[in-house]
């Protein structure tokens, strides 16, 4: 029997979209990136679909990279890589593998 997938908390998706916008590398500074990383860590338990979870890990990779936290970026990237299923997700993972070197 198939196990039913739990839905992502309805408030989590808009929060993830908002964080994605806030992490625009042309506008985000280190302080904003650190705040986004904190928000993403708090959001992760509420993001339950594989697609949303992978994007949250990719955004966490970005937040850590923008705040010069290489170790945190690499941890999040490993999590994203393990769950990336779509072309855009795999492309984002490859991009960060190339720039972060982890």
C-alpha positions, -999 to 999 in steps of 0.1 A, spaced: 0 0 0 13 35 -8 19 58 20 1 91 17 25 121 14 18 148 40 12 181 25 34 211 31 20 235 57 -1 261 36 19 290 51 53 274 42 50 278 4 45 316 5 73 319 31 96 299 8 87 321 -22 93 352 -1 127 339 10 136 331 -26 129 367 -35 149 380 -5 179 360 -16 183 378 -49 221 380 -50 220 415 -65 200 428 -35 208 405 -5 236 414 19 252 391 45 227 402 72 197 394 50 213 361 40 218 351 77 182 361 85 170 340 55 191 310 68 174 312 102 140 315 86 147 285 63 159 263 92 126 271 111 106 265 79 121 231 70 100 210 94 69 224 78 80 218 42 70 182 36 68 175 -1 100 163 -17 99 192 -43 94 219 -17 119 203 7 146 202 -21 139 239 -30 142 248 7 176 231 9 187 249 -23 176 282 -8 194 274 24 226 267 3 222 301 -13 217 318 21 248 302 36 268 310 5 257 346 5 267 349 42 301 333 36 292 301 56 309 275 34 303 246 58 266 254 61 263 259 24 279 225 17 257 207 43 226 221 27 239 214 -8 245 177 1 209 175 13 196 191 -18 217 169 -41 203 138 -24 167 148 -31 170 168 -64 147 152 -89 137 178 -115 159 194 -141 159 228 -126 167 214 -91 196 193 -106 208 224 -125 208 245 -93 227 218 -74 253 216 -102 257 254 -102 265 254 -65 288 224 -67 308 243 -93 309 276 -73 313 262 -38 337 234 -44 321 210 -20 
